[in-house]
Structures are given as structure tokens and as C-alpha cells.
């Protein structure tokens, strides 16, 4: 069961690397504009804030990867649980303040991974 939990944690980490790329490098590009439903003008004005947000998503991904590679299983569990909870909180806040889609794209995968981790 731990391999399923770790696979889900890795998926959440990969999603956050993708969010980092979207927000830091593709925010003003066609894919970024489409994903975030932005106009080019609005994206240009907010690109520094988006890059900062992308950096934070990278930190979340790094924390999850750290938990996946840590050699002490008990501490690795704590690291993964902490960062998954951070992702869930960020997803809930984003869903409440920006778009309900964030609940399904960010918070739900992390919640599923956290449940799998708990039962592993």
C-alpha cells in the first residue's frame, strides 16, 4: 500500500512542478493564458506575482520529493503529511478566493494522497 501512497504523493509533486512552470514561465504565453483564463494585458500586469506563486508551488513539490526520498520512514511520513496538508490548505484557500476549480485540481489530489499515506 505504501507504493500507492508514494505514487500519489509523486503525482501531487509533479502537478506542483507543472504549476511552477505554468506560473513562472508560461503565464503570458498561450497555454498560461488559456489555463488561467487571462487576457494578455492582465497577465502582463500580474506576471511577477504569478512567478512568486509558482516559486511557492516549487517549494511544495520539493518538500514532497524530500519526503519521498528520505531514508527514515517515520520522518518521511511526517514530511509528506506536512507538505500534503500545506497543499490542501493552499487549495482550499485558492478555491475560496480564486476559483472552485482549484479545489479539484490541487486540494483533492493532495487529500487523496494524504488518505492513502495514512492507511499505508
C-alpha positions in Angstrom: 0.0 0.0 0.0 2.9 2.4 0.7 3.9 2.3 -3.0 0.4 3.5 -3.9 0.6 6.3 -1.4 4.1 7.3 -2.7 2.8 7.2 -6.3 0.0 9.6 -5.3 2.5 11.9 -3.4 4.7 11.9 -6.5 1.7 12.8 -8.7 1.0 15.8 -6.4 4.6 16.8 -6.6 4.6 16.6 -10.4 1.4 18.7 -10.5 3.2 21.4 -8.5 6.2 21.3 -10.8 3.7 21.8 -13.6 2.1 24.7 -11.8 5.6 26.2 -11.2 6.3 26.0 -15.0 2.9 27.5 -15.9 3.1 30.4 -13.4 6.8 31.2 -13.7 7.5 30.6 -17.4 4.2 30.3 -19.3 2.0 32.9 -17.5 1.9 35.3 -20.5 2.1 32.5 -23.2 -0.9 31.0 -24.9 -1.1 27.9 -22.6 -0.8 30.1 -19.5 -3.4 32.5 -20.8 -5.8 29.6 -21.5 -5.3 27.7 -18.3 -5.7 30.8 -16.1 -8.3 32.4 -18.3 -6.3 35.6 -18.5 -6.1 38.4 -21.1 -2.6 39.2 -22.3 -2.9 42.6 -20.7 -3.9 41.2 -17.3 -1.3 38.5 -17.5 1.5 41.0 -18.2 0.5 43.2 -15.2 0.4 40.2 -12.9 3.3 38.1 -14.1 5.7 39.0 -11.2 3.0 37.9 -8.7 2.4 34.7 -10.7 6.1 33.9 -10.8 6.2 34.3 -7.0 3.3 32.0 -6.7 5.0 29.5 -9.0 8.1 29.6 -6.8 5.9 28.6 -3.8 4.5 25.7 -5.8 8.0 24.6 -6.4 8.8 24.6 -2.7 5.7 22.4 -2.1 6.9 20.0 -4.8 10.4 20.0 -3.3 9.0 19.2 0.1 7.0 16.3 -1.2 10.1 14.9 -3.1 12.1 15.3 0.1 9.5 13.1 1.9 9.7 10.5 -0.9 13.5 10.2 -0.8 14.1 10.5 3.0 15.6 7.3 4.4 13.8 7.3 7.7 10.3 6.0 7.1 8.7 7.6 10.2 10.2 11.1 9.4 9.4 10.7 5.7 5.8 10.1 6.7 5.8 13.3 8.7 7.4 15.3 5.8 4.9 14.0 3.3 1.9 14.6 5.6 3.0 18.1 6.4 3.5 19.1 2.7 0.3 17.4 1.6 -1.6 19.4 4.3 0.1 22.6 3.1 -1.1 21.8 -0.5 -4.7 21.1 0.8 -4.8 24.4 2.8 -3.5 26.3 -0.2 -6.0 24.5 -2.5 -8.9 25.3 -0.1 -7.9 28.9 0.1 -7.5 29.2 -3.7 -10.9 27.6 -4.2 -12.5 30.0 -1.8 -10.8 33.1 -3.2 -10.0 32.5 -6.8 -11.7 29.6 -8.5 -13.6 26.4 -7.4 -11.5 24.5 -10.0 -8.5 24.7 -7.6 -10.4 22.5 -5.2 -10.4 19.7 -7.7 -7.0 20.3 -9.3 -4.9 20.9 -6.2 -6.7 20.1 -2.9 -8.5 16.9 -3.9 -5.4 15.0 -5.3 -3.5 16.0 -2.1 -6.3 14.9 0.1 -6.5 11.5 -1.7 -2.7 11.1 -1.3 -2.9 12.0 2.4 -5.6 9.4 3.0 -3.6 6.8 1.1 -0.5 7.8 3.1 -2.4 7.5 6.4 -3.7 4.0 5.6 -0.3 2.8 4.2 
